Amino acid sequence: MSLCNDSGLAITRLAPLIRRRKLSPVELTRFLLERIEKLGSGLNAYITITADQAMAQARQAEKEIARGAYRGPLHGIPICLKDLFHTKNLRTTAGSKILRNFVPTENAAVVDRLLEAGAIFLGKTNLHEFAFGATNINPHYGPVHNPWAPDRMSGGSSGGSAAAVTAGLAVASLGTDTGGSIRIPAAACGCVGLKPTYGRVPVHGVIPLSPSLDHVGPICRCVRDAALMLEIIAGEDARDYSSFGPRGACFTDSLGKGLSGLRIGVPRQYFFDRLQPQVRHNVVKAIEILEQNGAEVEEVKLKSMRETARLAGEITVAEALVYHWNWLRKQPQNYGPDVRLRLKEGMEESALTYLLALQMRQVYAQGFTDILSRVDLLAVPTLPVAAPRIEDEEVYIGRGKENVRVALLSLTRPGNLTHLPAITVPCGFTSEGLPSGLQLIGRKMDEATVLRAAYGYEQLTSWHEMFPPDPIKEHRPGQRSGRSLSS
């Protein structure tokens, strides 16, 4: 089976073969489980592997399809989940020591939707502890290694999901994004990551970080796959007061409309101020391709962008403390050092600071809304740097240094503060063979245009068709198998 030689491991290519019974879900699932067994320890992408359950689901899917009960493009497709989503009868650790034995009694809303669509679950992926970080260096389960260079970070917090998809250890995944945690690892690992409009996808049953900033979205091989995943998971859930929008919305119909006529704004200030030269080159080239193929590109200005780090930090830590308060007082030693420090620092923050940050967030978001009344999209880098080395605490940008976490979060936080949809697509590689990401930010509830532009760019390039070389191949036994996701 040679599915990993190009972009063959994509829903877009696999689903028609499965539907026509040219490819067996059992064969595909076994192939991926064998890759996880052979290569997974070199990346450390998974916390829990559910091999027995996955094979049972694959056999069931095969029987259903054989009798003509095909459910749609995810039927028989093996995917993984960031270990932040509640899964019935299967432990959900949040990458933490505190929840290492937590077994939910029900599924997250989006997990049920994926099961209804016929998806197969391979396991739960590694993440930054409680999703509270951007590096995916986890003190309890180890760091996730970048598939393009195992000495490099995957980015976080959904690093295990992005590494698994990029390396062909799953066809697709779901992640969460509070300050960039879908887009950061997708850009660092060279795949597609979509953060939908806030509330477009329900977060019921997802362990929270900062409820007013948390988003759920897909991590995939290509843009069409992201659109297909969004069609399944989007829509209101009665148990989630923040969710809205209809179920069953179509996001694939507009993909083929091309770039012609799209108005794209490029905010040079802030987003392009501090970039590694090769990252800048790749992103500028990507924007040139958009313009050369029909998009109308113009420079725009956004105010007070440097306030984003402070506002996002103040909101995130204040809301995180609500969830963590009892554990932080009773068992602080069970947190990793970085998360414990961040939470304890937040205990000194006043309610007034938090409320003022929320107020300023609205003012700041209005600035984006005003700009997006004149253009359809914003095009910016996803990350200012290529994936840093795992041991790095600082990263060079030009002649200066910057804290790694600050650098990784700097260009993605605006999408969370504004609640606007944003996607990252691979747009080139550095001389060291590390991916760069182009980020497109759109209007509220206008994922269709975001996906259209991303797909239009993707069809003009081949970055999404590139697979990394196989990572380190030593196998470390002991990853725990799970039980059923459904009753």
C-alpha positions as CSV (number, residue, x, y, z in Angstrom):
1,M,0.0,0.0,0.0
2,S,1.6,3.3,-1.1
3,L,-0.8,5.8,0.3
4,C,2.0,7.8,2.0
5,N,3.9,8.6,-1.1
6,D,1.9,11.8,-1.8
7,S,-1.4,13.4,-0.7
8,G,-3.1,10.0,-0.9
9,L,-3.9,10.0,2.8
10,A,-6.6,12.6,2.5
11,I,-10.4,12.2,3.0
12,T,-10.9,13.7,-0.5
13,R,-9.0,10.8,-2.1
14,L,-9.9,7.9,0.2
15,A,-13.6,8.5,0.5
16,P,-14.5,7.8,-3.1
17,L,-12.4,4.6,-3.1
18,I,-14.2,3.4,0.1
19,R,-17.6,4.3,-1.2
20,R,-16.9,2.3,-4.5
21,R,-15.5,-0.5,-2.3
22,K,-12.1,-0.2,-4.1
23,L,-10.5,0.4,-0.6
24,S,-11.4,-1.5,2.5
25,P,-11.8,0.5,5.8
26,V,-10.3,-2.6,7.5
27,E,-7.3,-2.5,5.2
28,L,-6.8,1.3,5.7
29,T,-7.2,1.1,9.4
30,R,-4.8,-1.7,9.7
31,F,-2.3,0.1,7.5
32,L,-2.4,3.2,9.8
33,L,-2.2,1.2,13.0
34,E,0.9,-0.5,11.6
35,R,2.4,2.9,10.9
36,I,1.6,4.1,14.4
37,E,3.3,0.9,15.8
38,K,6.3,1.3,13.5
39,L,6.8,5.1,13.6
40,G,4.7,6.6,16.4
41,S,7.2,6.4,19.2
42,G,9.6,8.6,17.2
43,L,7.1,11.4,17.2
44,N,5.3,10.7,20.5
45,A,2.1,11.9,18.8
46,Y,-0.3,9.7,20.7
47,I,-1.1,9.3,24.4
48,T,-3.7,6.5,24.0
49,I,-4.0,4.2,21.0
50,T,-7.4,2.4,20.5
51,A,-6.4,-0.4,18.2
52,D,-9.0,-3.0,19.1
53,Q,-11.8,-0.4,19.0
54,A,-10.6,1.0,15.7
55,M,-10.6,-2.4,14.0
56,A,-14.0,-3.2,15.3
57,Q,-15.3,0.2,14.0
58,A,-13.6,-0.5,10.6
59,R,-15.3,-4.0,10.3
60,Q,-18.6,-2.4,11.1
61,A,-18.1,0.3,8.5
62,E,-17.2,-2.2,5.9
63,K,-20.4,-4.2,6.6
64,E,-22.5,-1.1,6.4
65,I,-21.0,0.1,3.1
66,A,-21.3,-3.4,1.6
67,R,-25.1,-3.4,2.2
68,G,-25.4,0.1,0.7
69,A,-25.7,2.1,4.0
70,Y,-23.0,4.6,3.1
71,R,-23.1,7.6,5.5
72,G,-20.9,10.1,3.7
73,P,-17.3,11.1,3.2
74,L,-16.1,10.2,6.7
75,H,-17.6,6.7,6.7
76,G,-14.7,4.3,7.2
77,I,-12.1,7.1,7.6
78,P,-9.6,6.6,10.5
79,I,-8.9,9.8,12.4
80,C,-7.6,10.8,15.8
81,L,-8.6,13.3,18.5
82,K,-6.7,15.7,20.7
83,D,-6.8,14.3,24.2
84,L,-9.0,17.1,25.4
85,F,-12.3,15.8,24.0
86,H,-14.5,13.7,26.3
87,T,-14.8,10.1,25.0
88,K,-17.2,7.8,26.6
89,N,-15.5,4.9,28.5
90,L,-12.1,6.0,27.3
91,R,-9.7,8.0,29.4
92,T,-9.3,11.7,28.6
93,T,-6.1,13.0,30.2
94,A,-5.8,16.6,28.8
95,G,-2.1,15.8,28.7
96,S,-2.1,16.1,32.5
97,K,-1.1,14.1,35.6
98,I,-4.2,15.3,37.4
99,L,-6.6,13.7,34.8
100,R,-4.4,10.7,34.0
101,N,-7.2,8.3,35.0
102,F,-10.3,10.4,34.1
103,V,-12.8,8.4,32.1
104,P,-15.8,10.4,30.9
105,T,-19.4,9.0,30.9
106,E,-20.4,10.7,27.6
107,N,-18.8,11.9,24.4
108,A,-18.2,15.5,23.5
109,A,-20.8,16.8,21.1
110,V,-18.4,16.8,18.1
111,V,-17.3,13.2,18.9
112,D,-20.9,12.0,18.6
113,R,-21.2,13.8,15.3
114,L,-18.0,12.2,14.0
115,L,-19.3,8.8,15.1
116,E,-22.6,9.4,13.4
117,A,-20.7,10.2,10.2
118,G,-19.0,6.8,10.4
119,A,-15.5,7.9,11.4
120,I,-13.1,5.4,12.9
121,F,-11.1,6.5,16.0
122,L,-7.4,5.5,16.2
123,G,-6.7,7.1,19.5
124,K,-6.1,10.3,21.5
125,T,-3.2,12.6,20.7
126,N,-0.5,14.3,22.9
127,L,-0.9,18.0,23.7
128,H,0.5,20.8,25.8
129,E,-0.7,20.2,29.4
130,F,-4.3,21.3,29.6
131,A,-3.8,23.0,26.2
132,F,-2.1,25.8,28.1
133,G,1.0,26.4,25.9
134,A,2.3,26.6,22.4
135,T,5.3,24.3,22.3
136,N,3.8,20.9,23.1
137,I,6.6,20.1,25.5
138,N,4.7,18.0,28.0
139,P,6.4,17.1,31.3
140,H,4.1,14.1,31.9
141,Y,3.9,12.5,28.4
142,G,7.0,13.9,26.7
143,P,7.3,16.4,23.8
144,V,5.8,15.8,20.4
145,H,8.5,15.8,17.7
146,N,8.1,17.5,14.4
147,P,7.8,15.0,11.5
148,W,10.1,17.1,9.3
149,A,12.9,17.2,12.0
150,P,12.5,15.2,15.2
151,D,14.7,17.6,17.1
152,R,12.2,20.4,16.4
153,M,8.9,21.3,18.2
154,S,5.6,20.3,16.7
155,G,4.0,23.5,18.1
156,G,1.0,23.3,20.3
157,S,-1.2,22.8,22.0
158,S,-2.6,20.4,19.3
159,G,0.8,19.2,18.4
160,G,0.1,15.5,18.5
161,S,-2.8,15.9,16.1
162,A,-0.8,17.9,13.6
163,A,2.2,15.6,13.8
164,A,0.0,12.5,13.3
165,V,-1.8,13.9,10.3
166,T,1.4,15.2,8.7
167,A,3.3,11.9,9.2
168,G,0.5,9.7,8.0
169,L,-0.5,8.3,11.4
170,A,-4.1,9.4,10.9
171,V,-6.1,10.8,8.0
172,A,-7.4,13.8,9.9
173,S,-7.9,15.1,13.5
174,L,-9.8,17.5,15.7
175,G,-7.9,20.1,17.7
176,T,-8.7,23.1,19.9
177,D,-7.6,26.7,19.4
178,T,-7.5,29.3,22.2
179,G,-4.5,31.4,21.2
180,G,-3.5,29.5,18.0
181,S,-3.4,25.9,19.2
182,I,-4.7,24.5,15.9
183,R,-2.9,26.9,13.5
184,I,0.5,26.9,15.3
185,P,1.1,23.2,15.1
186,A,-0.4,22.9,11.6
187,A,1.9,25.6,10.3
188,A,4.9,24.1,12.2
189,C,4.2,20.6,10.8
190,G,3.2,21.6,7.3
191,C,-0.6,20.7,7.2
192,V,-3.9,22.6,7.1
193,G,-5.5,23.9,10.3
194,L,-8.9,25.6,10.5
195,K,-10.2,27.7,13.4
196,P,-13.9,28.4,12.6
197,T,-15.9,31.3,13.9
198,Y,-16.3,31.3,17.7
199,G,-19.4,29.3,18.4
200,R,-19.7,27.7,14.9
201,V,-18.6,24.4,16.4
202,P,-19.9,23.4,19.9
203,V,-17.4,22.9,22.7
204,H,-19.7,20.8,25.0
205,G,-17.6,18.0,26.4
206,V,-14.3,19.6,25.6
207,I,-12.0,20.4,28.6
208,P,-11.9,24.2,28.7
209,L,-8.9,26.5,28.8
210,S,-10.6,29.9,28.3
211,P,-14.3,29.6,27.4
212,S,-14.6,33.0,25.8
213,L,-11.7,32.2,23.4
214,D,-11.9,28.4,22.9
215,H,-12.6,27.1,19.4
216,V,-12.8,23.6,18.0
217,G,-11.7,22.8,14.4
218,P,-10.1,20.3,12.0
219,I,-6.5,19.5,11.2
220,C,-6.1,17.9,7.8
221,R,-3.9,17.1,4.8
222,C,-5.7,19.6,2.5
223,V,-8.3,22.3,2.5
224,R,-11.2,20.2,1.0
225,D,-10.7,17.8,3.9
226,A,-11.1,20.7,6.4
227,A,-14.3,21.8,4.6
228,L,-15.7,18.3,4.8
229,M,-14.9,17.9,8.5
230,L,-16.5,21.3,9.2
231,E,-19.7,20.3,7.5
232,I,-20.0,17.4,10.0
233,I,-19.0,19.1,13.2
234,A,-20.5,22.6,12.7
235,G,-23.9,23.7,14.1
236,E,-25.7,24.5,17.3
237,D,-25.8,22.1,20.2
238,A,-28.5,22.6,22.9
239,R,-26.0,21.9,25.7
240,D,-23.6,24.6,24.6
241,Y,-25.0,28.2,25.2
242,S,-22.2,29.7,23.0
243,S,-22.9,27.6,19.9
244,F,-25.1,28.7,17.0
245,G,-25.7,28.2,13.3
246,P,-27.4,25.4,11.4
247,R,-26.4,21.8,11.2
248,G,-25.5,20.5,7.8
249,A,-24.2,23.7,6.3
250,C,-22.2,23.1,3.1
251,F,-18.6,24.5,2.9
252,T,-17.4,22.6,-0.2
253,D,-19.6,24.1,-2.8
254,S,-17.7,27.4,-3.0
255,L,-14.2,25.9,-3.1
256,G,-13.9,25.8,-6.9
257,K,-14.9,29.5,-7.5
258,G,-11.2,30.5,-7.7
259,L,-9.4,33.6,-6.5
260,S,-10.7,36.1,-9.1
261,G,-12.4,39.1,-7.5
262,L,-11.5,38.3,-3.9
263,R,-10.2,41.4,-2.1
264,I,-7.4,40.6,0.2
265,G,-5.9,43.0,2.8
266,V,-2.3,42.7,3.9
267,P,-1.5,44.4,7.3
268,R,2.2,44.9,7.0
269,Q,2.5,46.5,10.4
270,Y,3.0,44.1,13.3
271,F,2.3,40.9,11.3
272,F,5.4,41.5,9.1
273,D,7.6,43.5,11.6
274,R,9.5,40.6,13.0
275,L,9.8,37.5,10.7
276,Q,12.7,35.2,10.0
277,P,13.8,36.0,6.5
278,Q,12.9,32.7,4.9
279,V,9.5,32.7,6.5
280,R,9.0,36.3,5.1
281,H,10.0,35.2,1.7
282,N,7.6,32.2,1.6
283,V,4.6,34.2,2.8
284,V,5.3,37.2,0.5
285,K,5.6,34.7,-2.4
286,A,2.3,33.1,-1.4
287,I,0.5,36.5,-1.4
288,E,2.0,37.3,-4.8
289,I,0.6,34.0,-6.1
290,L,-2.9,35.0,-4.8
291,E,-2.5,38.4,-6.6
292,Q,-1.2,36.9,-9.9
293,N,-4.2,34.6,-10.0
294,G,-7.0,37.1,-9.7
295,A,-7.1,38.3,-6.1
296,E,-7.1,42.1,-5.5
297,V,-4.4,42.7,-2.9
298,E,-4.1,45.9,-0.9
299,E,-2.3,47.1,2.2
300,V,-4.4,47.8,5.2
301,K,-3.7,49.1,8.7
302,L,-4.7,47.6,12.1
303,K,-4.3,49.6,15.3
304,S,-3.0,48.5,18.7
305,M,-1.9,45.1,17.6
306,R,0.8,44.9,20.2
307,E,-1.9,44.9,22.9
308,T,-3.0,41.4,21.7
309,A,-0.5,39.5,23.9
310,R,-1.5,41.3,27.1
311,L,-5.3,41.1,26.4
312,A,-5.2,37.4,25.5
313,G,-3.0,36.6,28.5
314,E,-5.2,38.4,30.9
315,I,-8.4,36.8,29.6
316,T,-7.0,33.3,29.3
317,V,-5.4,33.0,32.7
318,A,-8.5,34.5,34.5
319,E,-10.9,32.1,32.9
320,A,-8.5,29.1,33.2
321,L,-8.4,29.7,37.0
322,V,-12.1,29.1,37.3
323,Y,-11.6,25.5,36.0
324,H,-8.3,24.9,37.9
325,W,-8.9,26.6,41.2
326,N,-9.5,23.6,43.4
327,W,-6.7,21.5,41.9
328,L,-4.3,24.4,42.1
329,R,-4.9,24.9,45.8
330,K,-5.0,21.1,46.7
331,Q,-2.4,19.5,44.4
332,P,-0.2,22.2,42.7
333,Q,2.7,19.7,42.6
334,N,0.8,17.7,40.0
335,Y,1.0,20.5,37.4
336,G,4.0,20.9,35.1
337,P,6.2,23.8,36.0
338,D,5.2,26.1,33.2
339,V,1.4,25.7,33.6
340,R,1.6,25.9,37.4
341,L,3.6,29.2,37.2
342,R,1.2,30.7,34.6
343,L,-1.8,29.8,36.8
344,K,-0.3,31.0,40.0
345,E,0.7,34.3,38.4
346,G,-2.9,34.7,37.3
347,M,-4.1,34.4,41.0
348,E,-2.6,37.9,41.5
349,E,-4.8,39.4,38.7
350,S,-7.8,41.4,39.8
351,A,-11.4,41.1,38.5
352,L,-11.1,44.6,37.2
353,T,-8.1,43.7,35.0
354,Y,-10.1,40.8,33.5
355,L,-13.2,42.9,32.9
356,L,-11.2,45.7,31.3
357,A,-9.5,43.2,29.1
358,L,-12.9,41.9,27.9
359,Q,-14.0,45.5,27.2
360,M,-10.8,46.2,25.2
361,R,-11.3,42.9,23.3
362,Q,-14.5,44.2,21.9
363,V,-12.9,47.5,20.8
364,Y,-10.1,45.6,19.2
365,A,-12.4,43.2,17.4
366,Q,-14.4,46.1,16.0
367,G,-11.2,47.3,14.3
368,F,-11.0,44.0,12.4
369,T,-14.7,44.2,11.6
370,D,-14.2,47.7,10.1
371,I,-11.2,46.5,7.9
372,L,-13.2,43.4,6.8
373,S,-16.0,45.6,5.6
374,R,-13.6,46.8,2.9
375,V,-11.8,43.6,2.1
376,D,-12.9,39.9,2.1
377,L,-9.9,38.5,3.9
378,L,-6.6,39.3,5.6
379,A,-3.4,37.4,4.5
380,V,-0.6,37.2,7.1
381,P,2.0,34.7,8.3
382,T,0.9,32.1,10.7
383,L,4.2,31.9,12.5
384,P,7.1,34.4,12.5
385,V,9.6,31.6,12.7
386,A,10.2,28.0,11.6
387,A,9.7,25.3,14.2
388,P,12.3,25.9,17.0
389,R,14.4,23.1,18.5
390,I,12.7,21.3,21.4
391,E,15.3,22.6,23.9
392,D,15.1,26.2,22.8
393,E,13.7,28.7,25.2
394,E,14.5,31.7,22.9
395,V,14.5,32.0,19.1
396,Y,16.5,34.3,16.8
397,I,14.5,36.7,14.7
398,G,17.0,38.9,12.8
399,R,19.7,40.0,15.2
400,G,17.5,39.8,18.2
401,K,16.0,37.0,20.4
402,E,12.5,36.4,21.5
403,N,10.9,34.0,24.0
404,V,9.7,30.9,22.0
405,R,6.2,30.9,23.5
406,V,5.7,34.6,22.8
407,A,6.9,34.2,19.2
408,L,4.7,31.2,18.5
409,L,1.6,32.9,19.8
410,S,2.2,36.4,18.4
411,L,0.4,36.1,15.0
412,T,-2.4,33.7,15.9
413,R,-4.0,35.3,19.0
414,P,-5.8,38.0,17.0
415,G,-8.1,35.3,15.5
416,N,-9.2,34.2,18.9
417,L,-9.7,37.7,20.4
418,T,-11.8,38.7,17.4
419,H,-13.7,35.3,17.2
420,L,-13.1,35.4,13.4
421,P,-12.5,32.3,11.3
422,A,-8.8,31.7,10.3
423,I,-7.0,29.0,8.4
424,T,-3.3,28.1,7.9
425,V,-2.1,26.4,4.8
426,P,1.5,25.3,4.0
427,C,3.3,27.8,1.7
428,G,6.9,26.7,1.4
429,F,9.9,25.4,3.3
430,T,13.1,27.0,4.7
431,S,16.6,25.8,3.6
432,E,16.5,23.5,6.7
433,G,13.4,21.7,5.3
434,L,10.9,23.2,7.8
435,P,7.5,24.4,6.7
436,S,6.0,27.9,6.7
437,G,2.3,28.7,6.9
438,L,0.1,31.3,5.2
439,Q,-2.8,32.5,7.4
440,L,-6.1,33.8,6.0
441,I,-8.5,35.5,8.4
442,G,-12.1,36.1,7.3
443,R,-15.4,37.7,8.3
444,K,-17.6,36.2,11.1
445,M,-19.5,33.1,9.8
446,D,-17.8,33.4,6.4
447,E,-15.7,30.2,6.5
448,A,-16.8,29.6,2.9
449,T,-14.7,32.5,1.6
450,V,-11.8,31.6,3.9
451,L,-11.8,28.1,2.5
452,R,-12.3,29.2,-1.1
453,A,-9.2,31.4,-0.9
454,A,-7.2,28.7,0.8
455,Y,-8.2,26.1,-1.7
456,G,-7.5,28.4,-4.6
457,Y,-4.0,29.0,-3.3
458,E,-3.5,25.3,-2.6
459,Q,-4.5,24.2,-6.1
460,L,-1.7,26.5,-7.5
461,T,1.0,24.9,-5.3
462,S,2.1,21.4,-4.3
463,W,3.0,22.0,-0.6
464,H,0.1,20.0,0.7
465,E,1.2,16.9,-1.3
466,M,4.5,16.7,0.4
467,F,5.1,14.1,3.1
468,P,8.1,14.2,5.5
469,P,10.6,11.3,5.6
470,D,9.7,8.6,8.2
471,P,10.7,9.7,11.7
472,I,12.9,7.8,14.2
473,K,11.8,4.2,14.0
474,E,12.5,2.8,17.5
475,H,9.5,1.5,19.3
476,R,8.8,2.0,22.9
477,P,6.0,-0.3,24.2
478,G,3.6,0.7,26.9
479,Q,1.1,3.1,25.3
480,R,-2.2,2.1,26.8
481,S,-5.1,0.8,24.7
482,G,-8.5,2.2,25.3
483,R,-12.1,1.0,25.5
484,S,-15.2,1.9,23.6
485,L,-16.1,5.5,22.6
486,S,-19.7,4.5,22.3
487,S,-22.0,2.3,24.2
